[in-house]
Amino acid sequence: MRLFDGDQFMPNDTPLHFVTLLGSLRKASFNAAVARALPELAPEGVSITPLGSIGDFPHYNADVQDTGFPAPVLAMAEQIRAADGVIIVTPEYNYSIPGVLKNAIDWLSRVAPQPFSGKPVAIQTASPGMIGGARAQYNLRQNMVFLDAFVLNRPEVMIGMVAGKVDPETLKLIDEPTCKFIAGQIAALVTLTRKLKS
């Protein structure tokens, strides 16, 4: 089956693989619960797997870079480069993204060829507060502009009051409307990815 888009045909039966970049290190992270739910919410023919922990990256230092990129940085860069798209799931810290995520972006931005360049990216945030990490999303979008990524504009996944949507025992995302909305964003990322590949 093929989808018609203007003057171009886009195959929609080619398998796609997305990777998730998690911006939290906390063991009981709500955002980690969201990230773990993604594979089950993906449409048929789409696989989603997690990247390694950004906690394995040292603090960015040009002197360290001059001696060679750390192995975890190079490994993650290669995984991103090989993937069809990236889903970034992160909390909001002080109106912005966590320092550990910014550190990872600083490292990855210096790897050549740039792994995010031309890559479809979706952003998801979750917060115990009402607005669900909106300010972190807009800050992260600025970073993605520099990396020349294609960030999905809509739908925006900002999960507010997330503590009531995750099972405290299993740390599993259990809120059905939230899961359906996330599934809709993944479907939109699939559409964007296929358009970029056509």
C-alpha positions as CSV (number, residue, x, y, z in Angstrom):
1,M,0.0,0.0,0.0
2,R,1.2,3.5,-0.8
3,L,0.1,7.0,0.3
4,F,-0.2,9.8,-2.2
5,D,1.2,13.1,-1.2
6,G,1.1,15.8,-3.8
7,D,3.3,14.7,-6.7
8,Q,5.1,12.0,-4.7
9,F,4.3,8.5,-3.6
10,M,5.4,7.5,-0.1
11,P,5.7,3.8,0.7
12,N,4.0,3.1,4.1
13,D,4.9,-0.6,4.4
14,T,8.6,-0.1,5.1
15,P,9.5,-0.9,8.7
16,L,10.8,2.0,10.8
17,H,13.0,2.1,13.9
18,F,12.9,4.9,16.4
19,V,15.1,5.4,19.5
20,T,14.3,7.1,22.8
21,L,16.6,9.5,24.5
22,L,15.7,9.9,28.2
23,G,16.5,13.1,30.0
24,S,16.1,11.7,33.5
25,L,18.4,9.6,35.7
26,R,16.0,9.0,38.6
27,K,15.3,5.4,39.2
28,A,11.5,6.0,39.7
29,S,11.3,8.6,37.0
30,F,7.9,9.4,35.6
31,N,9.5,10.2,32.2
32,A,11.2,6.8,32.2
33,A,7.7,5.3,32.7
34,V,6.5,7.2,29.6
35,A,9.5,6.1,27.6
36,R,9.0,2.4,28.6
37,A,5.4,2.6,27.3
38,L,6.4,3.7,23.8
39,P,7.1,0.4,22.1
40,E,3.6,-0.9,22.9
41,L,2.0,2.3,21.6
42,A,3.8,2.2,18.3
43,P,1.8,1.3,15.1
44,E,2.5,-1.9,13.3
45,G,5.8,-2.0,11.5
46,V,7.4,0.5,13.9
47,S,9.9,-0.5,16.6
48,I,11.1,1.7,19.4
49,T,14.1,1.0,21.6
50,P,15.9,3.0,24.3
51,L,19.3,4.5,23.9
52,G,21.9,4.1,26.6
53,S,22.0,6.3,29.7
54,I,23.2,9.9,29.3
55,G,24.4,9.5,32.8
56,D,27.4,7.6,31.3
57,F,28.6,10.8,29.6
58,P,31.3,12.8,31.4
59,H,30.8,16.6,31.7
60,Y,31.5,18.2,28.4
61,N,35.1,19.5,28.2
62,A,36.9,20.4,25.0
63,D,40.1,19.2,26.5
64,V,38.5,15.7,26.9
65,Q,37.2,15.9,23.4
66,D,40.7,16.6,22.1
67,T,41.9,13.3,23.6
68,G,39.1,11.5,21.9
69,F,35.3,11.1,22.3
70,P,34.2,8.9,25.2
71,A,32.9,5.5,24.0
72,P,29.3,6.1,25.3
73,V,29.0,9.3,23.3
74,L,30.2,7.6,20.1
75,A,27.9,4.6,20.7
76,M,24.8,6.8,21.2
77,A,25.7,8.9,18.2
78,E,25.9,5.8,16.0
79,Q,22.6,4.5,17.3
80,I,20.9,7.9,16.6
81,R,22.5,8.0,13.1
82,A,21.2,4.5,12.3
83,A,17.7,5.2,13.5
84,D,14.8,6.5,11.4
85,G,13.8,9.0,14.1
86,V,14.3,10.0,17.7
87,I,11.8,10.5,20.6
88,I,13.2,12.6,23.4
89,V,11.4,12.2,26.8
90,T,12.4,14.5,29.5
91,P,11.4,16.3,32.7
92,E,11.5,20.0,33.1
93,Y,14.1,21.5,35.6
94,N,13.9,25.2,36.4
95,Y,12.0,26.2,33.2
96,S,14.5,24.3,31.1
97,I,15.8,20.8,30.3
98,P,17.9,18.9,32.9
99,G,21.6,19.7,32.8
100,V,22.5,16.1,32.1
101,L,20.4,16.2,28.9
102,K,22.0,19.5,27.8
103,N,25.4,17.9,28.5
104,A,24.5,14.9,26.3
105,I,23.4,17.3,23.5
106,D,26.6,19.3,23.8
107,W,28.6,16.1,23.3
108,L,26.5,14.7,20.5
109,S,26.5,18.0,18.7
110,R,30.3,17.7,18.2
111,V,30.3,14.3,16.7
112,A,30.9,14.2,12.9
113,P,28.8,13.5,11.0
114,Q,26.2,15.2,13.2
115,P,23.8,12.4,14.2
116,F,20.7,14.6,14.6
117,S,21.1,16.4,11.2
118,G,18.1,15.8,9.1
119,K,16.6,13.4,11.7
120,P,12.9,13.4,12.6
121,V,12.5,14.1,16.3
122,A,9.5,14.1,18.6
123,I,9.5,15.6,22.1
124,Q,7.6,14.4,25.1
125,T,7.6,15.8,28.6
126,A,5.9,14.8,31.8
127,S,5.6,16.7,35.1
128,P,3.8,16.5,38.4
129,G,2.7,20.1,37.6
130,M,-0.2,21.3,35.5
131,I,1.6,22.3,32.3
132,G,3.5,19.1,31.8
133,G,7.0,20.5,31.1
134,A,6.0,22.9,28.3
135,R,8.9,25.3,29.0
136,A,11.4,22.5,28.7
137,Q,10.0,21.6,25.4
138,Y,10.5,25.0,23.9
139,N,14.0,25.3,25.3
140,L,14.8,21.9,23.8
141,R,13.4,23.0,20.4
142,Q,16.1,25.7,20.4
143,N,18.8,23.1,20.8
144,M,17.3,21.0,18.0
145,V,17.4,24.0,15.6
146,F,21.2,24.2,16.0
147,L,21.4,20.5,15.4
148,D,19.4,20.8,12.2
149,A,16.9,18.2,13.3
150,F,13.3,18.1,11.9
151,V,11.2,18.4,15.1
152,L,7.6,17.3,14.9
153,N,5.4,20.3,15.6
154,R,2.1,18.7,16.5
155,P,0.7,17.0,18.4
156,E,2.7,18.2,21.4
157,V,2.9,15.7,24.3
158,M,3.0,17.5,27.6
159,I,1.8,15.2,30.3
160,G,0.6,17.2,33.4
161,M,-0.2,15.8,36.8
162,V,1.7,12.7,35.7
163,A,2.0,11.2,39.2
164,G,-1.7,10.2,38.9
165,K,-1.1,8.5,35.6
166,V,1.7,6.1,36.6
167,D,1.1,3.1,38.8
168,P,3.3,3.7,41.9
169,E,4.0,0.0,42.3
170,T,4.8,-1.1,38.8
171,L,6.0,2.4,37.5
172,K,3.9,1.7,34.4
173,L,2.0,4.4,32.5
174,I,-1.7,3.4,33.0
175,D,-3.8,6.4,31.9
176,E,-5.6,5.4,28.8
177,P,-6.3,8.9,27.3
178,T,-2.6,9.7,27.7
179,C,-1.5,6.5,26.1
180,K,-3.9,7.2,23.1
181,F,-2.6,10.7,22.7
182,I,1.0,9.5,22.8
183,A,0.1,6.9,20.2
184,G,-1.2,9.7,18.0
185,Q,2.1,11.5,18.2
186,I,4.0,8.4,17.3
187,A,1.8,8.0,14.3
188,A,2.4,11.7,13.3
189,L,6.2,11.1,13.7
190,V,5.8,8.1,11.3
191,T,4.1,10.3,8.8
192,L,6.8,13.0,9.0
193,T,9.6,10.3,8.7
194,R,8.0,8.8,5.6
195,K,7.7,12.3,4.0
196,L,11.3,13.1,4.7
197,K,12.4,9.8,3.2
198,S,10.2,10.1,0.1
